[in-house]
Every structure is written in C-alpha cells, then in structure tokens.
C-alpha cells in the first residue's frame, strides 16, 4: 500500500488551568525558542482522545480495547459471560493460565501497607494476579481468549501444554486489534512478538508564547464552625497558567490499515473500518480535553482553528512557526499565531512538501483566525470536516497501489 499520512494541527486557547501536572503538582512546561512554554504531554492528550471515543460513542464498544494491569480479572469476566456456569474463582484460574500462554508475565499484586497494619489481609481472599505493566487488549481479543479458556476448562494446564493451543492463544492476542490499539499501538516487554506499532504520533502541545506559572492561594470555610471559631478550615495553593496551545498529531493511514487488517465486522470491506477509525480520531483528537483540575478551573474550550493535511511525503509539524514566541502585542495570541501559520505553511510545503498530492482542510472560528482563510478547503463545522477527510482517505485507500 502507498504510504500516506494525515496531519492534524490545532490552535487552542485555554484559560487559567492545570491540564497536566508534573511531580510537584505544577503545570508541565518546556523551554522552546529560548523561553518557557506551557506544555501538555502527548500521553495526556492520547488518554483524553481514547476516553472521548467512549464518552461520545464515536466507536462501538466492540471496536475498543481496555488497558489495564488487571488483565486476569477482566478476562475472567469475559469467561463468565461466555460460560455463566463458571464460578468466579475457576474463571480467574482459567484466565491466569491463558494470559500466561500468550507470553505475558503476571504476578500477585503487592499488599497495601494499610491492609497489613490493620490485619485486614488475613481475612481477605487472595487478589487475582496482575501484569507488571498496563496491557492493552481489544474486546474481540478478550472474547477470543475467553472462548479458548472455556474450551480447555476441563484441564486448562494440559490443554495449553499442547503447542497448537498455546499458539492459538498468542494468535488471538495478536489479531483483530481494536481501533484504539491500532491507532496508539501496544508495547509488551515480555512478549515483543505481539507488539503493535502505533499508527499515530502525538506531539506534546506547547504554548505559542512565553508562559510563567502562577499560584492561587485559596481558603475553604468549615460550614460547621461557630462564630467563636474564626478562620479557614483549610488553606492551600494550586499552580496554574493560561495559554494558546499549538497541538499536532500525525496519523500514518497505511500503518492503521495494516494494524486493523481485514474488516472489524464480517460484512464490511477493509476500507470501511479504516475510514471509521480516521474519522473518530480526527474528531476525538480535535474535541477532547485533558481533565486535570477541571473542577477547579472549568477550562472547557475547543480549538479556534484546525488544519488537516493529507499527504504522501512524510508528516510535517508546523511548530517551527512559533520558535520565535508570539508576543501578543495586541492583547491576544490567536490572531498572530494564525498569521504565523498562514505564512509558514506555504513556505515549508514549497520547500519540502508535495503540493500536487496534498489535500488541506481548515476549520476556523472567529475573526482572529481570518489569516488562515484560503490555505485549504474551508469546512463550516467539525461534522463537515470529518466527513470530507474520511471520504478522501477512503478514496486513497481504494486506489490501486
């Protein structure tokens, strides 16, 4: 298949907020262009995107996976769904044996110190073993492993000693990937042969301008205090900043198609699930938002501008347009940031891009993004943008190599 990429760029302003904290609780930052910038890690926005798939029902649950250390418990639940006659304890044992057969290592979770101090662990049942790291499995893989476990339930150890059955376990874990696994990949340290190369690369979002973190000193009043008990019931500080962020993600459509393989459903072509995954990603990445301290700051914003590029050369980030920080001399940053992109994009694409094969769509809001008019096909809404991108991807996929 011809290699082609989908680049998604967004300018998004967030008010005072703390979307993504570091180990001290302060908003993450980075130095770029010699000045400190606000930063939101790629992991934070990938998690927000995956959560958005579910929250907004962009994809059917059967097309999604679960990432957890508690793979044995999750698989045991699927085993009980396949065979309701299985007792929970038996299902956990079956699940543990099947998970090990896939090549994953599991171990008993460590007891919490509080349980040891109270003696509670003496009465508790032994917890189910867990993987040493977060494991990503699709709903269809879990269903397949559950059916395999039920098939060998009479003597699961002997069943999985058979090389063919053990190979089936690994094959089930490495086929019929969910959309989120196909997009974001899967790394399995103990069994590298079932790794999945990510189709999506997400950059750390950074502010287009210089940012200094600030602190908010707050107090909370005890509602039950009497008049004779003046003062706050609690005091503290929370760090925050506000920023206009440049966000970027690159999706290798050819890699996505390879990861998904044949249609997710028996009655559909290979093109259909790829188009559905692309459309879900473009919408999910654009509209999602990390929720760090969201109850404190209520930072519910959407991008002022979104630019989507479909190209056959290689992914191209436009972050260099902001290597010299936007000054905001007129009081804001979106207008100058838009002007920077409108000037930089044609220059970089003339020098390195393939203008003849690159398609461009733009979604913009408000007069501050006016400079972006004319750099691509304008969409009136996110629905229109997503549909247009999906159609173009489907047409490219259907072209002979």
Helices and strands as residue ranges (DSSP letters): E 5-17, E 29-32, E 35-40, H 42-55, G 61-63, E 65-68, H 71-82, H 88-101, E 106-107, H 113-118, G 120-122, E 130-131, E 135-138, H 139-151, G 153-155, H 156-161, H 163-173, H 179-184, G 192-194, E 200-202, E 205-207, E 214-220, E 234-252, H 253-260, H 270-287, H 294-297, E 305-311, G 319-322, H 334-352, E 359-364, G 367-372, E 377-378, H 382-398
